[in-house]
Every structure is written in C-alpha cells, then in structure tokens.
Amino acid sequence: MYLPNLKKRTRPFVSLVFSQTKIQALKLDGTRKKVDKFAQVEIPPGVIINYKIKEPVALKKLLQDLFIKSGIKEKFVGVVIPEFSTYTKSLSLPNLSDTEIREALHWRMQDYLPTPIDEVVFDWRLVSRNADGVEVLVVAVQKEVLFSYINLVEGAGLLPLVVETPALSIERLIPQDGIGRISIYVTTKESLLVISQANKIIASSVIVTRGGNEVVTTALRMLAHYKELKIQEIMVGGVGLTQDLVQFLNYNLGRPVKVIGVKIAGLAPGQVQDFLIPISVQYKDPAEPDSELTINLLPPDWAKKYRNKLEDIQIWTISLFASVAIWAGFLSILIAFMFFSQQADALRGEVSQANVQMQNGTIAEVREVNALASTTEEIDKSIVYPQQIINSLSSTAPVGITISSYKLNFEDGSVVFGGFAADRSRLIELKEVLEKNKDYSGIDVPLAAFIKNENIPFDISFIYLPAKPAAKPKVKLK
C-alpha cells in the first residue's frame, strides 16, 4: 500500500470534491491517519449539466447544509473540480528559469487548447530538470468554469486555498517508482483513466460508465497509443470497484491489476474507496500558484486575497491572546490590591488597641501595600502592546515586501518576523529602513536570504527597544 508524503502542512483545510452527481467533504485529524469529519450529499439532476453549474443558488444551499449537518467548522477548503472541464498536458522545454517557463507555456499551450489562452487559467509543476531541459506538467481550465466553482464556494462562506483535478488527486496516491501505469477510478456514473509515469501524467480520459466493456475499450486504445511507455501495471479504485471488475480488467488488459488503497482509521474499506479523492487532497501542500513544486489552479489574485484574510485572522488571534493576557494581569493586580487594602483596613482598626510595637509593625505593612500599589502602576505603564510592533513593521515595510509571520518575546524585547521579498533590492531596502528606526536595534538578516534574486523568503530578527527590560545595576562589594 503506497502512502503519500505526510509532511506537515502550513494550514489545515477541508477537502471539497464536486462531481456531476454529488458533493463530498472530508477532513483528517492532525496526524492525517484518521478521519475527523466526512460527509457527502447527492446533487439533484439539472443542478450541474455537462460539469457546468446551472443552478448556483440550489448548489450553494446544498453545500451550506452539508457543512452544517456534518458539524464541519473549518472554513478553509481544497476544491476539486470535475476532470471533464480541464485539460492536462506534459511538455518538454529548454532549461529555462521559472519565470521563463511560465512565459513559454503561455505560447505552447495555445497549440493544445480548444479555446484561446486568454480564456483559461493554467498552472504547472516541474517534473524533472537536467542539462538538456525541463519537463513540466500543465493543467488548464476555462475561466468561466473555474470562477463559477470558486464563486460558489466563497458565496457559501468558505475560503479556497487549493483548486485541482481528480487526475492530480489520483496520481498522488500512485507509487512514484518510475513504472508506467494506467490508473482507473470508477464510479456508478463515469470512469476516469489516467496514464502516468515517474510523477508525470501523460494522458487522462473520462468516459460514461455502463459496464466494464467501455473501460476496457478505452484502456486498450490508450495502451496502443502510448505503447512506447511500456505500461506494466493497472491500478484501480473507486466506489464502483468490485472483484469481478478487477478480474475482468486483468484478463482483458493482460497486466497485473492492483487496488488503489490508503489505510485510514475511521472509514470502512468501501468508504475509503468512495472518498479516495478527498483523502488524497488532504495530503496536498496548499502552496500558492507561483510554486514550481505543486499545481494549484486558484488564480494568483484570489490566492493573494485569501492569504491576506489568513494574515488578518492571525493578527486578530495574536491581538485577542494579548488582550486576554493583559486583562488577566489587570484583574490579578486588582484582586491583589483589594486584598491588601482590606488587610490594611484591618490593621488600622487594631492600631488603637495595640502597643507601640504593634503600631510600628502596622505602619510597615501599610508601606508594603503602598509599595505594591506603586509597583502595580509601574507594571501597567511598562506594558508594550503587540499591535505597536505589528503596526510599526507594517508602516515601514517598502513596496514588494510581504510579511506573513510574527514572533514576539516580551521577556527580552526580541522580535522575529518572516515573509517574502519581490527581489533582492527590496530586501536590502527593508534592512536599511529597519536600521534607520531608532526603536529597533541589532537588525539581523541571514546571508542565506540574499542568495535568490526574486521571490525571496526571509526571517529577520531585531530588538524592539521600548519592550526591552531595563538593565539591573550591578551590586558593588565593599
């Protein structure tokens, strides 16, 4: 059983899969070995026709009800749109940079698309790179179709981080050992056939399923067309999977047939097959469309919008925790002050009946209470709010700088923030701006950040002087 890469994601999300007949939603727990929530709902006939949304209001209501009834609270989603509405192509190019690859694909894809390039959104993934050139996998979808699904998801109150196709989801579950394979994903209504080799999708086909004969006919046609690939194995999965179908494919295609499977706790084997695609999406890294390592059909402008919403949520969370901590500290100080005030009142009542020694002790207690009150006032004055530092950074950051994370340490006044610089000059400009600010000290930019020329990730640290504790005077021994 092949297991996809389980490296930690930067943001949890819910898999949301649309087909012509149903919507599926699934979320794994933090280990990604057990189902947290899953649900699906049938789509009435006429709501989606030829994989295009015809009744968006009805479909949005189905989606909202699905999340409410299943108890899914997460708002970030990874969306899978129907395969029939997309175009997939593997291309060989000269050894170009990432920017040049996108430019070259803009022209090359015009030869393969049935519609003008301006009417589609496409993204690509680097498959291999050597001295002779690069191989890339490109997926494109009509803007009209893509935007209809994204608008629907956003209208339901959800935030899409990822958009991909069923072929990409199935390919993620296939062993990446260089063997040529045909993967067949079957349902009660249709079947998806994908030829892949070495992390590369060669071709895909969607057919209406009326029985195993149509699947075999299409598979044989694909085997004949791509015979130079030497397809060695057939992988099959899906809700329509039966042992009879496995034996039928083995006999008619003349190759070993294996079942696509993932071991997931919380689902029966039949449910795993039904939810193969949403399970696969949970293993996807929700990188933005400008990453060369993954395909994400979410348009860059939309990705930026949702990234800004995510940053707003993070800042709001930091502010909330800071406010809670400050109010908790204030209430603790108030309770302590009231307690000592009551103690002081009690001591004052005893002064009239105590001797001189007791009076002196009472006065000392009162002085301690006053000293505590003074200390309380000094602590309140010395508090530095996180918003001060965040607003200071945001106002000084030059154009071309995106700040995505903050780490604040109030014990020593240290600040670490990370993000991306459009190019090296923007990063240098940011460093110079920080050094000119009298509230910042010890600006530290790792040299590794200056290696790249464009889209540079960085982590910069400095001391925020207003938050740095005052140095205690050294005790001199006589």
C-alpha positions as CSV (number, residue, x, y, z in Angstrom):
1,M,0.0,0.0,0.0
2,Y,1.5,3.3,-1.1
3,L,1.3,6.2,1.4
4,P,1.7,9.8,0.1
5,N,4.2,12.2,1.7
6,L,2.8,13.1,5.2
7,K,5.0,16.2,5.8
8,K,3.4,18.9,7.9
9,R,1.0,21.3,6.2
10,T,1.1,25.0,6.9
11,R,-2.6,25.3,7.2
12,P,-5.3,22.6,7.8
13,F,-8.3,22.6,5.4
14,V,-11.3,20.5,4.3
15,S,-11.3,18.6,1.1
16,L,-14.3,19.6,-1.0
17,V,-14.9,17.5,-4.2
18,F,-17.5,18.3,-6.8
19,S,-18.8,15.8,-9.4
20,Q,-21.9,16.0,-11.6
21,T,-23.9,13.9,-9.1
22,K,-22.6,14.7,-5.6
23,I,-20.5,16.9,-3.2
24,Q,-18.0,15.2,-0.9
25,A,-16.3,16.9,2.2
26,L,-13.6,15.3,4.4
27,K,-11.1,16.4,6.9
28,L,-8.4,14.3,8.6
29,D,-7.1,14.8,12.1
30,G,-3.7,16.3,12.8
31,T,-1.9,13.0,12.2
32,R,-3.6,12.6,8.8
33,K,-4.1,8.9,9.7
34,K,-7.6,9.2,11.0
35,V,-10.8,10.8,9.7
36,D,-12.0,13.8,11.7
37,K,-15.2,14.7,9.7
38,F,-16.6,13.4,6.5
39,A,-19.9,13.8,4.6
40,Q,-21.5,13.7,1.1
41,V,-24.7,14.8,-0.5
42,E,-26.4,13.9,-3.7
43,I,-26.9,16.7,-6.3
44,P,-30.3,16.6,-8.0
45,P,-30.4,16.3,-11.8
46,G,-30.1,19.6,-13.6
47,V,-28.1,21.5,-11.0
48,I,-24.8,20.6,-12.8
49,I,-25.1,19.8,-16.5
50,N,-22.0,18.8,-18.6
51,Y,-19.9,19.7,-15.5
52,K,-21.1,23.3,-15.6
53,I,-23.1,24.8,-12.7
54,K,-26.6,25.7,-13.9
55,E,-28.3,26.2,-10.6
56,P,-25.8,28.0,-8.3
57,V,-28.3,29.0,-5.6
58,A,-29.5,25.4,-5.2
59,L,-25.9,24.1,-5.2
60,K,-24.8,26.7,-2.6
61,K,-27.7,25.7,-0.3
62,L,-26.7,22.0,-0.6
63,L,-23.1,23.0,0.3
64,Q,-24.0,25.1,3.3
65,D,-26.4,22.3,4.6
66,L,-23.6,19.7,4.1
67,F,-21.2,21.7,6.4
68,I,-23.9,22.4,9.0
69,K,-25.3,18.9,9.3
70,S,-21.8,17.3,9.4
71,G,-20.5,19.7,12.0
72,I,-17.5,20.8,10.0
73,K,-16.4,24.2,11.4
74,E,-13.2,24.7,9.3
75,K,-13.7,27.5,6.6
76,F,-10.5,26.8,4.5
77,V,-11.1,24.3,1.8
78,G,-9.2,22.5,-1.0
79,V,-11.5,22.3,-4.0
80,V,-11.6,19.5,-6.7
81,I,-13.5,20.4,-9.9
82,P,-14.7,17.8,-12.4
83,E,-12.0,16.4,-14.6
84,F,-14.0,16.7,-17.8
85,S,-13.8,20.5,-17.6
86,T,-10.0,20.6,-17.5
87,Y,-7.0,20.0,-19.9
88,T,-3.8,18.2,-18.8
89,K,-0.6,18.1,-20.8
90,S,3.1,17.1,-20.2
91,L,5.6,19.2,-22.1
92,S,9.3,19.3,-22.7
93,L,11.0,22.7,-22.7
94,P,14.6,24.1,-22.8
95,N,16.4,24.6,-19.5
96,L,14.6,27.9,-18.5
97,S,14.0,29.7,-15.3
98,D,10.6,29.6,-13.5
99,T,9.6,32.9,-15.0
100,E,10.7,31.9,-18.5
101,I,8.8,28.6,-18.2
102,R,5.5,30.3,-17.5
103,E,6.1,32.7,-20.4
104,A,7.0,29.7,-22.8
105,L,3.9,27.8,-21.6
106,H,1.7,30.7,-22.4
107,W,2.6,30.3,-26.1
108,R,3.0,26.5,-26.2
109,M,-0.4,25.8,-24.6
110,Q,-2.2,27.7,-27.4
111,D,-1.4,24.7,-29.7
112,Y,-3.2,22.2,-27.5
113,L,-6.2,24.1,-26.1
114,P,-9.5,24.2,-27.9
115,T,-10.1,27.7,-26.6
116,P,-8.0,30.9,-26.7
117,I,-5.3,31.0,-23.9
118,D,-6.8,34.2,-22.5
119,E,-10.0,32.3,-21.7
120,V,-8.3,29.7,-19.4
121,V,-6.4,29.6,-16.1
122,F,-3.4,27.3,-16.1
123,D,-0.7,26.2,-13.6
124,W,2.3,23.9,-13.9
125,R,4.5,21.6,-11.9
126,L,8.2,20.9,-12.5
127,V,8.6,17.1,-13.2
128,S,12.3,17.0,-13.9
129,R,15.2,19.3,-14.8
130,N,18.6,18.4,-16.3
131,A,21.2,19.9,-18.6
132,D,19.1,19.3,-21.7
133,G,15.9,20.9,-20.5
134,V,12.9,20.6,-18.2
135,E,9.7,18.5,-18.2
136,V,6.6,20.2,-16.8
137,L,3.0,19.0,-16.2
138,V,0.4,21.7,-17.1
139,V,-3.2,21.7,-16.2
140,A,-5.7,24.3,-17.6
141,V,-9.3,25.1,-17.0
142,Q,-11.8,27.5,-18.6
143,K,-12.1,30.7,-16.5
144,E,-15.9,30.6,-16.8
145,V,-16.0,27.1,-15.3
146,L,-13.3,27.7,-12.6
147,F,-14.8,31.0,-11.5
148,S,-18.3,29.5,-11.2
149,Y,-17.0,27.0,-8.6
150,I,-14.8,29.4,-6.7
151,N,-17.6,32.0,-6.5
152,L,-20.0,29.3,-5.3
153,V,-17.5,28.2,-2.6
154,E,-16.9,31.8,-1.5
155,G,-20.6,32.5,-1.5
156,A,-21.1,29.7,0.9
157,G,-18.8,31.4,3.4
158,L,-15.7,29.2,2.6
159,L,-12.2,30.2,1.7
160,P,-10.5,28.1,-1.1
161,L,-6.7,27.5,-0.6
162,V,-6.3,24.9,-3.4
163,V,-8.0,24.0,-6.7
164,E,-7.1,20.8,-8.5
165,T,-8.5,18.0,-10.6
166,P,-9.4,14.3,-9.9
167,A,-6.4,13.1,-12.1
168,L,-4.0,15.0,-9.9
169,S,-5.6,13.6,-6.8
170,I,-5.4,10.0,-8.0
171,E,-1.9,10.4,-9.3
172,R,-0.8,11.5,-5.7
173,L,-1.9,8.0,-4.4
174,I,0.1,6.1,-7.1
175,P,3.6,4.8,-6.2
176,Q,6.3,7.2,-7.7
177,D,8.8,4.5,-8.7
178,G,9.1,5.2,-12.5
179,I,6.8,2.4,-13.6
180,G,4.3,3.2,-16.3
181,R,0.7,2.7,-15.1
182,I,-2.9,3.2,-16.1
183,S,-4.9,4.3,-13.1
184,I,-8.7,3.7,-13.3
185,Y,-11.1,5.5,-10.9
186,V,-14.6,4.1,-11.3
187,T,-18.0,5.4,-10.0
188,T,-21.5,4.4,-10.7
189,K,-21.8,7.1,-13.4
190,E,-18.4,7.5,-15.0
191,S,-14.8,6.4,-15.0
192,L,-11.5,8.3,-15.1
193,L,-8.5,6.7,-16.8
194,V,-5.0,8.3,-16.2
195,I,-1.7,7.2,-17.7
196,S,1.2,8.3,-15.5
197,Q,4.9,7.6,-15.1
198,A,7.5,9.0,-12.7
199,N,5.3,11.7,-11.2
200,K,4.1,12.7,-14.6
201,I,0.6,12.5,-16.0
202,I,0.8,11.5,-19.7
203,A,-2.9,11.5,-20.6
204,S,-6.3,11.2,-19.0
205,S,-9.8,10.3,-20.2
206,V,-13.3,10.5,-18.8
207,I,-16.0,8.1,-20.0
208,V,-19.6,7.4,-19.1
209,T,-19.6,4.0,-17.4
210,R,-22.2,1.5,-18.4
211,G,-20.0,-1.5,-17.7
212,G,-16.5,-2.9,-17.8
213,N,-16.5,-3.1,-21.6
214,E,-16.3,0.7,-22.1
215,V,-13.4,0.9,-19.6
216,V,-11.5,-1.9,-21.3
217,T,-12.1,-0.5,-24.8
218,T,-10.8,3.0,-23.7
219,A,-7.8,1.4,-21.8
220,L,-6.8,-0.7,-24.8
221,R,-7.0,2.4,-27.1
222,M,-4.7,4.3,-24.7
223,L,-2.3,1.4,-24.3
224,A,-2.0,1.2,-28.1
225,H,-1.5,5.0,-28.5
226,Y,1.2,5.1,-25.8
227,K,2.8,1.8,-26.4
228,E,6.3,3.3,-26.2
229,L,5.8,3.9,-22.4
230,K,5.6,0.1,-21.7
231,I,2.7,0.2,-19.3
232,Q,3.4,-2.5,-16.8
233,E,0.6,-2.3,-14.2
234,I,-3.1,-1.3,-13.8
235,M,-4.2,0.5,-10.6
236,V,-8.0,0.6,-10.0
237,G,-10.1,2.2,-7.3
238,G,-13.4,4.0,-6.6
239,V,-16.9,3.4,-5.3
240,G,-17.8,1.1,-8.3
241,L,-14.9,-1.2,-7.6
242,T,-15.7,-5.0,-7.4
243,Q,-13.7,-8.2,-7.5
244,D,-15.4,-9.1,-10.8
245,L,-14.1,-5.9,-12.3
246,V,-10.6,-6.5,-11.1
247,Q,-10.5,-10.0,-12.7
248,F,-12.2,-8.6,-15.9
249,L,-9.5,-6.0,-16.3
250,N,-6.7,-8.4,-15.6
251,Y,-8.0,-10.8,-18.2
252,N,-8.7,-8.3,-20.9
253,L,-5.7,-5.9,-20.4
254,G,-3.1,-8.6,-19.8
255,R,-1.4,-6.8,-17.0
256,P,-1.4,-7.1,-13.2
257,V,-4.2,-5.2,-11.5
258,K,-3.8,-3.7,-8.1
259,V,-6.3,-1.8,-5.9
260,I,-5.6,1.8,-5.0
261,G,-5.8,2.0,-1.2
262,V,-4.9,4.2,1.7
263,K,-5.0,3.0,5.3
264,I,-7.3,5.5,7.1
265,A,-8.8,4.9,10.6
266,G,-12.5,5.8,10.9
267,L,-13.6,4.6,7.5
268,A,-14.7,1.1,6.3
269,P,-12.8,-0.2,3.2
270,G,-15.8,0.6,0.9
271,Q,-15.9,4.2,2.3
272,V,-12.2,4.6,1.7
273,Q,-12.7,3.8,-2.0
274,D,-15.7,6.2,-2.1
275,F,-13.6,9.0,-0.6
276,L,-10.3,8.3,-2.3
277,I,-10.1,11.7,-4.0
278,P,-11.0,13.9,-0.9
279,I,-8.5,11.7,1.2
280,S,-5.8,12.4,-1.4
281,V,-6.4,16.2,-1.3
282,Q,-5.6,16.1,2.4
283,Y,-2.0,15.1,1.6
284,K,-1.6,18.1,-0.7
285,D,0.6,21.0,0.3
286,P,-1.6,24.1,-0.1
287,A,1.2,26.1,-1.8
288,E,0.2,29.2,-3.8
289,P,0.1,29.0,-7.6
290,D,3.6,30.5,-8.0
291,S,5.2,27.4,-6.5
292,E,7.0,25.2,-9.1
293,L,6.5,22.1,-6.9
294,T,2.8,21.8,-7.0
295,I,-0.2,22.6,-9.2
296,N,-2.8,24.9,-7.8
297,L,-5.5,26.3,-10.3
298,L,-6.6,29.0,-7.8
299,P,-5.9,32.3,-9.7
300,P,-2.9,34.3,-8.2
301,D,-5.2,37.3,-7.4
302,W,-7.6,35.1,-5.5
303,A,-4.7,33.4,-3.7
304,K,-3.4,36.8,-2.6
305,K,-6.9,37.8,-1.3
306,Y,-7.3,34.6,0.8
307,R,-3.7,34.9,2.0
308,N,-4.5,38.4,3.3
309,K,-7.6,37.1,5.0
310,L,-5.4,34.4,6.7
311,E,-3.0,37.1,7.9
312,D,-5.8,39.2,9.2
313,I,-7.1,36.2,11.2
314,Q,-3.5,35.5,12.5
315,I,-3.1,39.2,13.6
316,W,-6.6,39.1,15.2
317,T,-5.7,36.0,17.1
318,I,-2.5,37.5,18.4
319,S,-4.3,40.6,19.5
320,L,-7.0,38.5,21.2
321,F,-4.5,36.5,23.2
322,A,-2.6,39.6,24.1
323,S,-5.7,41.4,25.2
324,V,-6.8,38.4,27.3
325,A,-3.3,38.2,28.9
326,I,-3.4,41.9,29.7
327,W,-6.9,41.8,31.2
328,A,-6.0,38.7,33.2
329,G,-2.9,40.5,34.6
330,F,-5.0,43.6,35.3
331,L,-7.7,41.6,37.2
332,S,-5.0,39.8,39.2
333,I,-3.4,43.1,40.2
334,L,-6.9,44.5,41.1
335,I,-7.7,41.5,43.3
336,A,-4.3,41.7,45.0
337,F,-4.8,45.4,45.6
338,M,-8.3,44.9,47.1
339,F,-7.0,42.1,49.3
340,F,-4.1,44.2,50.6
341,S,-6.4,47.1,51.0
342,Q,-8.7,45.0,53.2
343,Q,-5.7,43.9,55.2
344,A,-4.6,47.5,55.6
345,D,-8.1,48.5,56.9
346,A,-8.0,45.6,59.4
347,L,-4.5,46.6,60.6
348,R,-5.6,50.3,61.0
349,G,-8.5,49.1,63.3
350,E,-6.1,47.3,65.5
351,V,-3.7,50.2,65.9
352,S,-5.9,51.9,68.5
353,Q,-5.7,48.8,70.8
354,A,-2.1,47.7,70.1
355,N,1.1,48.9,71.7
356,V,3.8,51.0,70.1
357,Q,5.5,47.9,68.7
358,M,2.3,46.8,67.0
359,Q,1.8,50.3,65.7
360,N,5.3,50.2,64.1
361,G,4.5,46.8,62.5
362,T,1.2,48.1,61.1
363,I,2.9,51.1,59.6
364,A,5.4,48.8,57.9
365,E,2.6,46.7,56.5
366,V,0.9,49.8,55.1
367,R,4.1,50.9,53.5
368,E,4.4,47.5,51.8
369,V,0.9,47.8,50.5
370,N,1.7,51.3,49.1
371,A,4.9,50.0,47.5
372,L,2.9,47.2,45.9
373,A,0.4,49.7,44.5
374,S,3.2,51.8,43.1
375,T,4.8,48.7,41.5
376,T,1.4,47.8,40.0
377,E,1.2,51.2,38.4
378,E,4.8,50.9,37.0
379,I,4.0,47.5,35.5
380,D,0.9,48.8,33.8
381,K,2.9,51.8,32.4
382,S,5.6,49.5,31.1
383,I,3.3,47.2,29.1
384,V,4.1,47.2,25.3
385,Y,1.1,46.1,23.2
386,P,1.8,43.7,20.2
387,Q,-0.2,46.0,18.0
388,Q,2.5,48.7,18.4
389,I,5.2,46.4,16.9
390,I,3.0,45.0,14.2
391,N,1.8,48.5,13.1
392,S,5.3,49.8,13.2
393,L,6.6,47.0,10.9
394,S,3.6,47.3,8.5
395,S,4.0,51.0,8.1
396,T,7.8,50.8,7.4
397,A,7.8,47.9,5.0
398,P,8.6,49.0,1.5
399,V,6.6,48.1,-1.6
400,G,7.4,44.5,-2.7
401,I,7.7,43.2,0.9
402,T,5.0,40.8,2.2
403,I,5.1,40.0,5.9
404,S,3.4,36.6,6.8
405,S,4.5,35.8,10.4
406,Y,5.5,37.4,13.7
407,K,7.2,36.1,16.8
408,L,7.3,38.5,19.8
409,N,9.3,37.8,23.0
410,F,8.4,40.3,25.8
411,E,11.0,38.9,28.1
412,D,14.0,40.3,26.2
413,G,12.2,42.5,23.6
414,S,13.3,40.3,20.7
415,V,11.2,40.2,17.5
416,V,11.4,37.8,14.6
417,F,9.2,38.3,11.5
418,G,9.2,36.4,8.2
419,G,7.8,36.8,4.7
420,F,8.7,37.3,1.1
421,A,10.6,40.0,-0.8
422,A,9.9,40.5,-4.5
423,D,13.6,40.7,-5.2
424,R,17.0,41.3,-3.5
425,S,16.8,45.1,-3.8
426,R,13.5,45.2,-1.9
427,L,15.1,43.0,0.9
428,I,18.1,45.4,1.1
429,E,15.8,48.4,1.2
430,L,13.8,46.7,4.1
431,K,17.0,46.2,6.1
432,E,18.1,49.9,5.6
433,V,14.6,51.1,6.7
434,L,14.8,49.0,9.8
435,E,18.3,50.2,10.7
436,K,17.1,53.9,10.5
437,N,14.3,53.3,13.0
438,K,15.6,54.3,16.5
439,D,13.2,51.8,18.2
440,Y,15.0,48.9,16.5
441,S,18.4,47.5,17.5
442,G,20.5,44.6,16.4
443,I,18.9,44.1,12.9
444,D,19.9,40.6,11.7
445,V,19.2,39.4,8.2
446,P,20.7,35.9,7.4
447,L,23.1,35.9,4.5
448,A,21.2,32.9,3.0
449,A,18.3,35.2,2.3
450,F,20.4,37.1,-0.3
451,I,21.2,34.0,-2.4
452,K,18.0,34.2,-4.5
453,N,17.3,37.1,-6.9
454,E,13.5,37.0,-6.8
455,N,10.6,35.9,-4.5
456,I,13.0,35.7,-1.6
457,P,11.8,34.1,1.7
458,F,13.3,35.8,4.8
459,D,13.3,35.7,8.6
460,I,14.6,39.0,10.2
461,S,15.2,39.5,13.9
462,F,15.8,42.6,16.0
463,I,15.4,44.0,19.4
464,Y,12.4,46.3,20.0
465,L,13.9,48.8,22.4
466,P,10.7,50.1,24.0
467,A,9.9,46.5,25.1
468,K,13.4,45.6,26.3
469,P,13.6,45.3,30.1
470,A,15.8,47.9,31.8
471,A,19.2,46.5,32.8
472,K,19.6,46.0,36.5
473,P,22.6,47.8,38.2
474,K,25.4,45.6,39.3
475,V,26.0,45.2,43.0
476,K,29.3,46.5,44.2
477,L,31.0,44.6,47.0
478,K,32.8,46.7,49.6
